[in-house]
Amino acid sequence: MGFVRVSKSLLLNINKVDKVAMDLNMRMLAYLKNGEIIQINRSYKKQFNQVLTAYTERKESQ
């Protein structure tokens, strides 16, 4: 459950995400703990949200 596809050529380790935000053009951006910013492709946005929600709920229940 640690990795999620965010574009055709990129897998993202969900454990390394610091925060998620929308930019002015309503693109979803993932801010990583190392300072990198990753744009979430809109076709993968729903899947990313599902994985992030499950990860957050799982982390809070521990």
mmCIF file of the N, C-alpha and C atoms, coordinates in Angstrom:
data_MODEL
# 
_entry.id   MODEL 
# 
loop_
_atom_site.group_PDB 
_atom_site.id 
_atom_site.type_symbol 
_atom_site.label_atom_id 
_atom_site.label_alt_id 
_atom_site.label_comp_id 
_atom_site.label_asym_id 
_atom_site.label_entity_id 
_atom_site.label_seq_id 
_atom_site.pdbx_PDB_ins_code 
_atom_site.Cartn_x 
_atom_site.Cartn_y 
_atom_site.Cartn_z 
_atom_site.occupancy 
_atom_site.B_iso_or_equiv 
_atom_site.pdbx_formal_charge 
_atom_site.auth_seq_id 
_atom_site.auth_comp_id 
_atom_site.auth_asym_id 
_atom_site.auth_atom_id 
_atom_site.pdbx_PDB_model_num 
ATOM 1   N N  . MET A 1 1  ? 0.820  -1.196 0.000   1.00 0.00 ? 1  MET A N  1 
ATOM 2   C CA . MET A 1 1  ? 0.000  0.000  0.000   1.00 0.00 ? 1  MET A CA 1 
ATOM 3   C C  . MET A 1 1  ? 0.862  1.257  0.000   1.00 0.00 ? 1  MET A C  1 
ATOM 4   N N  . GLY A 1 2  ? 2.153  1.130  0.010   1.00 0.00 ? 2  GLY A N  1 
ATOM 5   C CA . GLY A 1 2  ? 3.022  2.279  0.125   1.00 0.00 ? 2  GLY A CA 1 
ATOM 6   C C  . GLY A 1 2  ? 3.169  3.099  -1.143  1.00 0.00 ? 2  GLY A C  1 
ATOM 7   N N  . PHE A 1 3  ? 2.938  2.490  -2.301  1.00 0.00 ? 3  PHE A N  1 
ATOM 8   C CA . PHE A 1 3  ? 3.155  3.203  -3.558  1.00 0.00 ? 3  PHE A CA 1 
ATOM 9   C C  . PHE A 1 3  ? 1.849  3.374  -4.318  1.00 0.00 ? 3  PHE A C  1 
ATOM 10  N N  . VAL A 1 4  ? 1.728  4.516  -4.991  1.00 0.00 ? 4  VAL A N  1 
ATOM 11  C CA . VAL A 1 4  ? 0.554  4.792  -5.810  1.00 0.00 ? 4  VAL A CA 1 
ATOM 12  C C  . VAL A 1 4  ? 1.032  5.477  -7.096  1.00 0.00 ? 4  VAL A C  1 
ATOM 13  N N  . ARG A 1 5  ? 0.418  5.109  -8.203  1.00 0.00 ? 5  ARG A N  1 
ATOM 14  C CA . ARG A 1 5  ? 0.771  5.727  -9.483  1.00 0.00 ? 5  ARG A CA 1 
ATOM 15  C C  . ARG A 1 5  ? 0.131  7.105  -9.561  1.00 0.00 ? 5  ARG A C  1 
ATOM 16  N N  . VAL A 1 6  ? 0.934  8.108  -9.921  1.00 0.00 ? 6  VAL A N  1 
ATOM 17  C CA . VAL A 1 6  ? 0.426  9.477  -10.028 1.00 0.00 ? 6  VAL A CA 1 
ATOM 18  C C  . VAL A 1 6  ? 0.565  10.031 -11.440 1.00 0.00 ? 6  VAL A C  1 
ATOM 19  N N  . SER A 1 7  ? 1.258  9.306  -12.289 1.00 0.00 ? 7  SER A N  1 
ATOM 20  C CA . SER A 1 7  ? 1.335  9.638  -13.711 1.00 0.00 ? 7  SER A CA 1 
ATOM 21  C C  . SER A 1 7  ? 1.756  8.377  -14.446 1.00 0.00 ? 7  SER A C  1 
ATOM 22  N N  . LYS A 1 8  ? 1.789  8.472  -15.743 1.00 0.00 ? 8  LYS A N  1 
ATOM 23  C CA . LYS A 1 8  ? 2.124  7.305  -16.554 1.00 0.00 ? 8  LYS A CA 1 
ATOM 24  C C  . LYS A 1 8  ? 3.522  6.769  -16.235 1.00 0.00 ? 8  LYS A C  1 
ATOM 25  N N  . SER A 1 9  ? 4.414  7.656  -15.836 1.00 0.00 ? 9  SER A N  1 
ATOM 26  C CA . SER A 1 9  ? 5.801  7.254  -15.630 1.00 0.00 ? 9  SER A CA 1 
ATOM 27  C C  . SER A 1 9  ? 6.289  7.415  -14.192 1.00 0.00 ? 9  SER A C  1 
ATOM 28  N N  . LEU A 1 10 ? 5.365  7.621  -13.246 1.00 0.00 ? 10 LEU A N  1 
ATOM 29  C CA . LEU A 1 10 ? 5.811  7.916  -11.887 1.00 0.00 ? 10 LEU A CA 1 
ATOM 30  C C  . LEU A 1 10 ? 4.965  7.202  -10.836 1.00 0.00 ? 10 LEU A C  1 
ATOM 31  N N  . LEU A 1 11 ? 5.656  6.503  -9.950  1.00 0.00 ? 11 LEU A N  1 
ATOM 32  C CA . LEU A 1 11 ? 5.037  5.932  -8.755  1.00 0.00 ? 11 LEU A CA 1 
ATOM 33  C C  . LEU A 1 11 ? 5.477  6.783  -7.577  1.00 0.00 ? 11 LEU A C  1 
ATOM 34  N N  . LEU A 1 12 ? 4.573  7.000  -6.637  1.00 0.00 ? 12 LEU A N  1 
ATOM 35  C CA . LEU A 1 12 ? 4.865  7.843  -5.487  1.00 0.00 ? 12 LEU A CA 1 
ATOM 36  C C  . LEU A 1 12 ? 4.724  7.027  -4.213  1.00 0.00 ? 12 LEU A C  1 
ATOM 37  N N  . ASN A 1 13 ? 5.730  7.113  -3.358  1.00 0.00 ? 13 ASN A N  1 
ATOM 38  C CA . ASN A 1 13 ? 5.675  6.461  -2.055  1.00 0.00 ? 13 ASN A CA 1 
ATOM 39  C C  . ASN A 1 13 ? 4.816  7.333  -1.147  1.00 0.00 ? 13 ASN A C  1 
ATOM 40  N N  . ILE A 1 14 ? 3.661  6.843  -0.769  1.00 0.00 ? 14 ILE A N  1 
ATOM 41  C CA . ILE A 1 14 ? 2.700  7.616  0.008   1.00 0.00 ? 14 ILE A CA 1 
ATOM 42  C C  . ILE A 1 14 ? 3.259  7.986  1.380   1.00 0.00 ? 14 ILE A C  1 
ATOM 43  N N  . ASN A 1 15 ? 4.213  7.210  1.869   1.00 0.00 ? 15 ASN A N  1 
ATOM 44  C CA . ASN A 1 15 ? 4.830  7.496  3.168   1.00 0.00 ? 15 ASN A CA 1 
ATOM 45  C C  . ASN A 1 15 ? 5.692  8.752  3.136   1.00 0.00 ? 15 ASN A C  1 
ATOM 46  N N  . LYS A 1 16 ? 6.098  9.183  1.967   1.00 0.00 ? 16 LYS A N  1 
ATOM 47  C CA . LYS A 1 16 ? 6.986  10.341 1.823   1.00 0.00 ? 16 LYS A CA 1 
ATOM 48  C C  . LYS A 1 16 ? 6.232  11.645 1.566   1.00 0.00 ? 16 LYS A C  1 
ATOM 49  N N  . VAL A 1 17 ? 4.905  11.594 1.498   1.00 0.00 ? 17 VAL A N  1 
ATOM 50  C CA . VAL A 1 17 ? 4.105  12.791 1.244   1.00 0.00 ? 17 VAL A CA 1 
ATOM 51  C C  . VAL A 1 17 ? 3.950  13.578 2.533   1.00 0.00 ? 17 VAL A C  1 
ATOM 52  N N  . ASP A 1 18 ? 4.291  14.858 2.477   1.00 0.00 ? 18 ASP A N  1 
ATOM 53  C CA . ASP A 1 18 ? 4.149  15.747 3.628   1.00 0.00 ? 18 ASP A CA 1 
ATOM 54  C C  . ASP A 1 18 ? 2.775  16.405 3.632   1.00 0.00 ? 18 ASP A C  1 
ATOM 55  N N  . LYS A 1 19 ? 2.369  16.928 2.465   1.00 0.00 ? 19 LYS A N  1 
ATOM 56  C CA . LYS A 1 19 ? 1.042  17.536 2.350   1.00 0.00 ? 19 LYS A CA 1 
ATOM 57  C C  . LYS A 1 19 ? 0.599  17.508 0.899   1.00 0.00 ? 19 LYS A C  1 
ATOM 58  N N  . VAL A 1 20 ? -0.690 17.727 0.697   1.00 0.00 ? 20 VAL A N  1 
ATOM 59  C CA . VAL A 1 20 ? -1.288 17.757 -0.637  1.00 0.00 ? 20 VAL A CA 1 
ATOM 60  C C  . VAL A 1 20 ? -2.074 19.049 -0.750  1.00 0.00 ? 20 VAL A C  1 
ATOM 61  N N  . ALA A 1 21 ? -1.959 19.716 -1.892  1.00 0.00 ? 21 ALA A N  1 
ATOM 62  C CA . ALA A 1 21 ? -2.667 20.979 -2.096  1.00 0.00 ? 21 ALA A CA 1 
ATOM 63  C C  . ALA A 1 21 ? -3.057 21.118 -3.561  1.00 0.00 ? 21 ALA A C  1 
ATOM 64  N N  . MET A 1 22 ? -3.963 22.045 -3.809  1.00 0.00 ? 22 MET A N  1 
ATOM 65  C CA . MET A 1 22 ? -4.372 22.371 -5.171  1.00 0.00 ? 22 MET A CA 1 
ATOM 66  C C  . MET A 1 22 ? -3.706 23.688 -5.557  1.00 0.00 ? 22 MET A C  1 
ATOM 67  N N  . ASP A 1 23 ? -3.262 23.790 -6.813  1.00 0.00 ? 23 ASP A N  1 
ATOM 68  C CA . ASP A 1 23 ? -2.686 25.056 -7.255  1.00 0.00 ? 23 ASP A CA 1 
ATOM 69  C C  . ASP A 1 23 ? -3.784 25.921 -7.877  1.00 0.00 ? 23 ASP A C  1 
ATOM 70  N N  . LEU A 1 24 ? -3.412 27.040 -8.448  1.00 0.00 ? 24 LEU A N  1 
ATOM 71  C CA . LEU A 1 24 ? -4.397 27.976 -8.997  1.00 0.00 ? 24 LEU A CA 1 
ATOM 72  C C  . LEU A 1 24 ? -5.208 27.387 -10.145 1.00 0.00 ? 24 LEU A C  1 
ATOM 73  N N  . ASN A 1 25 ? -4.634 26.454 -10.873 1.00 0.00 ? 25 ASN A N  1 
ATOM 74  C CA . ASN A 1 25 ? -5.333 25.816 -11.991 1.00 0.00 ? 25 ASN A CA 1 
ATOM 75  C C  . ASN A 1 25 ? -6.041 24.542 -11.571 1.00 0.00 ? 25 ASN A C  1 
ATOM 76  N N  . MET A 1 26 ? -6.201 24.350 -10.257 1.00 0.00 ? 26 MET A N  1 
ATOM 77  C CA . MET A 1 26 ? -6.875 23.190 -9.671  1.00 0.00 ? 26 MET A CA 1 
ATOM 78  C C  . MET A 1 26 ? -6.157 21.876 -9.965  1.00 0.00 ? 26 MET A C  1 
ATOM 79  N N  . ARG A 1 27 ? -4.858 21.962 -10.180 1.00 0.00 ? 27 ARG A N  1 
ATOM 80  C CA . ARG A 1 27 ? -4.052 20.749 -10.287 1.00 0.00 ? 27 ARG A CA 1 
ATOM 81  C C  . ARG A 1 27 ? -3.659 20.320 -8.885  1.00 0.00 ? 27 ARG A C  1 
ATOM 82  N N  . MET A 1 28 ? -3.661 19.028 -8.654  1.00 0.00 ? 28 MET A N  1 
ATOM 83  C CA . MET A 1 28 ? -3.288 18.507 -7.345  1.00 0.00 ? 28 MET A CA 1 
ATOM 84  C C  . MET A 1 28 ? -1.774 18.347 -7.282  1.00 0.00 ? 28 MET A C  1 
ATOM 85  N N  . LEU A 1 29 ? -1.195 18.856 -6.206  1.00 0.00 ? 29 LEU A N  1 
ATOM 86  C CA . LEU A 1 29 ? 0.243  18.772 -6.007  1.00 0.00 ? 29 LEU A CA 1 
ATOM 87  C C  . LEU A 1 29 ? 0.529  18.041 -4.704  1.00 0.00 ? 29 LEU A C  1 
ATOM 88  N N  . ALA A 1 30 ? 1.509  17.149 -4.744  1.00 0.00 ? 30 ALA A N  1 
ATOM 89  C CA . ALA A 1 30 ? 1.962  16.455 -3.540  1.00 0.00 ? 30 ALA A CA 1 
ATOM 90  C C  . ALA A 1 30 ? 3.315  17.038 -3.158  1.00 0.00 ? 30 ALA A C  1 
ATOM 91  N N  . TYR A 1 31 ? 3.397  17.546 -1.946  1.00 0.00 ? 31 TYR A N  1 
ATOM 92  C CA . TYR A 1 31 ? 4.645  18.088 -1.417  1.00 0.00 ? 31 TYR A CA 1 
ATOM 93  C C  . TYR A 1 31 ? 5.313  16.984 -0.602  1.00 0.00 ? 31 TYR A C  1 
ATOM 94  N N  . LEU A 1 32 ? 6.507  16.608 -1.010  1.00 0.00 ? 32 LEU A N  1 
ATOM 95  C CA . LEU A 1 32 ? 7.204  15.518 -0.348  1.00 0.00 ? 32 LEU A CA 1 
ATOM 96  C C  . LEU A 1 32 ? 8.050  16.034 0.811   1.00 0.00 ? 32 LEU A C  1 
ATOM 97  N N  . LYS A 1 33 ? 8.404  15.138 1.703   1.00 0.00 ? 33 LYS A N  1 
ATOM 98  C CA . LYS A 1 33 ? 9.189  15.496 2.883   1.00 0.00 ? 33 LYS A CA 1 
ATOM 99  C C  . LYS A 1 33 ? 10.583 15.992 2.526   1.00 0.00 ? 33 LYS A C  1 
ATOM 100 N N  . ASN A 1 34 ? 11.092 15.630 1.347   1.00 0.00 ? 34 ASN A N  1 
ATOM 101 C CA . ASN A 1 34 ? 12.424 16.082 0.935   1.00 0.00 ? 34 ASN A CA 1 
ATOM 102 C C  . ASN A 1 34 ? 12.381 17.408 0.168   1.00 0.00 ? 34 ASN A C  1 
ATOM 103 N N  . GLY A 1 35 ? 11.193 18.022 0.064   1.00 0.00 ? 35 GLY A N  1 
ATOM 104 C CA . GLY A 1 35 ? 11.061 19.319 -0.581  1.00 0.00 ? 35 GLY A CA 1 
ATOM 105 C C  . GLY A 1 35 ? 10.604 19.272 -2.031  1.00 0.00 ? 35 GLY A C  1 
ATOM 106 N N  . GLU A 1 36 ? 10.554 18.102 -2.625  1.00 0.00 ? 36 GLU A N  1 
ATOM 107 C CA . GLU A 1 36 ? 10.099 17.992 -4.012  1.00 0.00 ? 36 GLU A CA 1 
ATOM 108 C C  . GLU A 1 36 ? 8.594  18.214 -4.098  1.00 0.00 ? 36 GLU A C  1 
ATOM 109 N N  . ILE A 1 37 ? 8.156  18.699 -5.248  1.00 0.00 ? 37 ILE A N  1 
ATOM 110 C CA . ILE A 1 37 ? 6.729  18.890 -5.515  1.00 0.00 ? 37 ILE A CA 1 
ATOM 111 C C  . ILE A 1 37 ? 6.373  18.041 -6.729  1.00 0.00 ? 37 ILE A C  1 
ATOM 112 N N  . ILE A 1 38 ? 5.383  17.181 -6.569  1.00 0.00 ? 38 ILE A N  1 
ATOM 113 C CA . ILE A 1 38 ? 4.957  16.266 -7.625  1.00 0.00 ? 38 ILE A CA 1 
ATOM 114 C C  . ILE A 1 38 ? 3.535  16.615 -8.037  1.00 0.00 ? 38 ILE A C  1 
ATOM 115 N N  . GLN A 1 39 ? 3.320  16.761 -9.333  1.00 0.00 ? 39 GLN A N  1 
ATOM 116 C CA . GLN A 1 39 ? 1.971  17.016 -9.836  1.00 0.00 ? 39 GLN A CA 1 
ATOM 117 C C  . GLN A 1 39 ? 1.261  15.686 -10.042 1.00 0.00 ? 39 GLN A C  1 
ATOM 118 N N  . ILE A 1 40 ? 0.052  15.587 -9.520  1.00 0.00 ? 40 ILE A N  1 
ATOM 119 C CA . ILE A 1 40 ? -0.755 14.380 -9.677  1.00 0.00 ? 40 ILE A CA 1 
ATOM 120 C C  . ILE A 1 40 ? -1.557 14.522 -10.968 1.00 0.00 ? 40 ILE A C  1 
ATOM 121 N N  . ASN A 1 41 ? -1.334 13.618 -11.901 1.00 0.00 ? 41 ASN A N  1 
ATOM 122 C CA . ASN A 1 41 ? -2.059 13.628 -13.164 1.00 0.00 ? 41 ASN A CA 1 
ATOM 123 C C  . ASN A 1 41 ? -3.549 13.444 -12.879 1.00 0.00 ? 41 ASN A C  1 
ATOM 124 N N  . ARG A 1 42 ? -4.397 14.191 -13.559 1.00 0.00 ? 42 ARG A N  1 
ATOM 125 C CA . ARG A 1 42 ? -5.829 14.158 -13.231 1.00 0.00 ? 42 ARG A CA 1 
ATOM 126 C C  . ARG A 1 42 ? -6.463 12.790 -13.436 1.00 0.00 ? 42 ARG A C  1 
ATOM 127 N N  . SER A 1 43 ? -5.929 11.977 -14.325 1.00 0.00 ? 43 SER A N  1 
ATOM 128 C CA . SER A 1 43 ? -6.503 10.645 -14.513 1.00 0.00 ? 43 SER A CA 1 
ATOM 129 C C  . SER A 1 43 ? -6.164 9.708  -13.353 1.00 0.00 ? 43 SER A C  1 
ATOM 130 N N  . TYR A 1 44 ? -5.191 10.074 -12.530 1.00 0.00 ? 44 TYR A N  1 
ATOM 131 C CA . TYR A 1 44 ? -4.813 9.262  -11.367 1.00 0.00 ? 44 TYR A CA 1 
ATOM 132 C C  . TYR A 1 44 ? -5.258 9.908  -10.052 1.00 0.00 ? 44 TYR A C  1 
ATOM 133 N N  . LYS A 1 45 ? -5.931 11.039 -10.132 1.00 0.00 ? 45 LYS A N  1 
ATOM 134 C CA . LYS A 1 45 ? -6.304 11.794 -8.930  1.00 0.00 ? 45 LYS A CA 1 
ATOM 135 C C  . LYS A 1 45 ? -7.243 11.003 -8.016  1.00 0.00 ? 45 LYS A C  1 
ATOM 136 N N  . LYS A 1 46 ? -8.236 10.349 -8.588  1.00 0.00 ? 46 LYS A N  1 
ATOM 137 C CA . LYS A 1 46 ? -9.200 9.595  -7.782  1.00 0.00 ? 46 LYS A CA 1 
ATOM 138 C C  . LYS A 1 46 ? -8.505 8.452  -7.041  1.00 0.00 ? 46 LYS A C  1 
ATOM 139 N N  . GLN A 1 47 ? -7.674 7.719  -7.742  1.00 0.00 ? 47 GLN A N  1 
ATOM 140 C CA . GLN A 1 47 ? -6.939 6.611  -7.131  1.00 0.00 ? 47 GLN A CA 1 
ATOM 141 C C  . GLN A 1 47 ? -6.010 7.132  -6.032  1.00 0.00 ? 47 GLN A C  1 
ATOM 142 N N  . PHE A 1 48 ? -5.335 8.245  -6.289  1.00 0.00 ? 48 PHE A N  1 
ATOM 143 C CA . PHE A 1 48 ? -4.440 8.832  -5.300  1.00 0.00 ? 48 PHE A CA 1 
ATOM 144 C C  . PHE A 1 48 ? -5.214 9.226  -4.043  1.00 0.00 ? 48 PHE A C  1 
ATOM 145 N N  . ASN A 1 49 ? -6.367 9.856  -4.220  1.00 0.00 ? 49 ASN A N  1 
ATOM 146 C CA . ASN A 1 49 ? -7.193 10.250 -3.072  1.00 0.00 ? 49 ASN A CA 1 
ATOM 147 C C  . ASN A 1 49 ? -7.628 9.042  -2.249  1.00 0.00 ? 49 ASN A C  1 
ATOM 148 N N  . GLN A 1 50 ? -8.003 7.967  -2.916  1.00 0.00 ? 50 GLN A N  1 
ATOM 149 C CA . GLN A 1 50 ? -8.429 6.758  -2.213  1.00 0.00 ? 50 GLN A CA 1 
ATOM 150 C C  . GLN A 1 50 ? -7.288 6.173  -1.385  1.00 0.00 ? 50 GLN A C  1 
ATOM 151 N N  . VAL A 1 51 ? -6.111 6.087  -1.978  1.00 0.00 ? 51 VAL A N  1 
ATOM 152 C CA . VAL A 1 51 ? -4.960 5.525  -1.270  1.00 0.00 ? 51 VAL A CA 1 
ATOM 153 C C  . VAL A 1 51 ? -4.548 6.439  -0.118  1.00 0.00 ? 51 VAL A C  1 
ATOM 154 N N  . LEU A 1 52 ? -4.547 7.740  -0.351  1.00 0.00 ? 52 LEU A N  1 
ATOM 155 C CA . LEU A 1 52 ? -4.176 8.690  0.692   1.00 0.00 ? 52 LEU A CA 1 
ATOM 156 C C  . LEU A 1 52 ? -5.161 8.646  1.860   1.00 0.00 ? 52 LEU A C  1 
ATOM 157 N N  . THR A 1 53 ? -6.442 8.555  1.564   1.00 0.00 ? 53 THR A N  1 
ATOM 158 C CA . THR A 1 53 ? -7.459 8.462  2.614   1.00 0.00 ? 53 THR A CA 1 
ATOM 159 C C  . THR A 1 53 ? -7.282 7.185  3.426   1.00 0.00 ? 53 THR A C  1 
ATOM 160 N N  . ALA A 1 54 ? -7.084 6.069  2.752   1.00 0.00 ? 54 ALA A N  1 
ATOM 161 C CA . ALA A 1 54 ? -6.884 4.797  3.451   1.00 0.00 ? 54 ALA A CA 1 
ATOM 162 C C  . ALA A 1 54 ? -5.623 4.844  4.306   1.00 0.00 ? 54 ALA A C  1 
ATOM 163 N N  . TYR A 1 55 ? -4.566 5.434  3.775   1.00 0.00 ? 55 TYR A N  1 
ATOM 164 C CA . TYR A 1 55 ? -3.306 5.543  4.519   1.00 0.00 ? 55 TYR A CA 1 
ATOM 165 C C  . TYR A 1 55 ? -3.491 6.414  5.758   1.00 0.00 ? 55 TYR A C  1 
ATOM 166 N N  . THR A 1 56 ? -4.177 7.532  5.606   1.00 0.00 ? 56 THR A N  1 
ATOM 167 C CA . THR A 1 56 ? -4.405 8.451  6.721   1.00 0.00 ? 56 THR A CA 1 
ATOM 168 C C  . THR A 1 56 ? -5.248 7.795  7.806   1.00 0.00 ? 56 THR A C  1 
ATOM 169 N N  . GLU A 1 57 ? -6.309 7.109  7.409   1.00 0.00 ? 57 GLU A N  1 
ATOM 170 C CA . GLU A 1 57 ? -7.167 6.423  8.382   1.00 0.00 ? 57 GLU A CA 1 
ATOM 171 C C  . GLU A 1 57 ? -6.399 5.328  9.108   1.00 0.00 ? 57 GLU A C  1 
ATOM 172 N N  . ARG A 1 58 ? -5.595 4.610  8.370   1.00 0.00 ? 58 ARG A N  1 
ATOM 173 C CA . ARG A 1 58 ? -4.806 3.525  8.960   1.00 0.00 ? 58 ARG A CA 1 
ATOM 174 C C  . ARG A 1 58 ? -3.778 4.076  9.949   1.00 0.00 ? 58 ARG A C  1 
ATOM 175 N N  . LYS A 1 59 ? -3.155 5.178  9.579   1.00 0.00 ? 59 LYS A N  1 
ATOM 176 C CA . LYS A 1 59 ? -2.142 5.796  10.431  1.00 0.00 ? 59 LYS A CA 1 
ATOM 177 C C  . LYS A 1 59 ? -2.763 6.349  11.717  1.00 0.00 ? 59 LYS A C  1 
ATOM 178 N N  . GLU A 1 60 ? -3.957 6.937  11.607  1.00 0.00 ? 60 GLU A N  1 
ATOM 179 C CA . GLU A 1 60 ? -4.632 7.501  12.776  1.00 0.00 ? 60 GLU A CA 1 
ATOM 180 C C  . GLU A 1 60 ? -5.125 6.423  13.733  1.00 0.00 ? 60 GLU A C  1 
ATOM 181 N N  . SER A 1 61 ? -5.450 5.252  13.214  1.00 0.00 ? 61 SER A N  1 
ATOM 182 C CA . SER A 1 61 ? -5.974 4.187  14.070  1.00 0.00 ? 61 SER A CA 1 
ATOM 183 C C  . SER A 1 61 ? -4.872 3.466  14.845  1.00 0.00 ? 61 SER A C  1 
ATOM 184 N N  . GLN A 1 62 ? -3.629 3.690  14.480  1.00 0.00 ? 62 GLN A N  1 
ATOM 185 C CA . GLN A 1 62 ? -2.519 3.007  15.170  1.00 0.00 ? 62 GLN A CA 1 
ATOM 186 C C  . GLN A 1 62 ? -2.128 3.720  16.423  1.00 0.00 ? 62 GLN A C  1 
# 
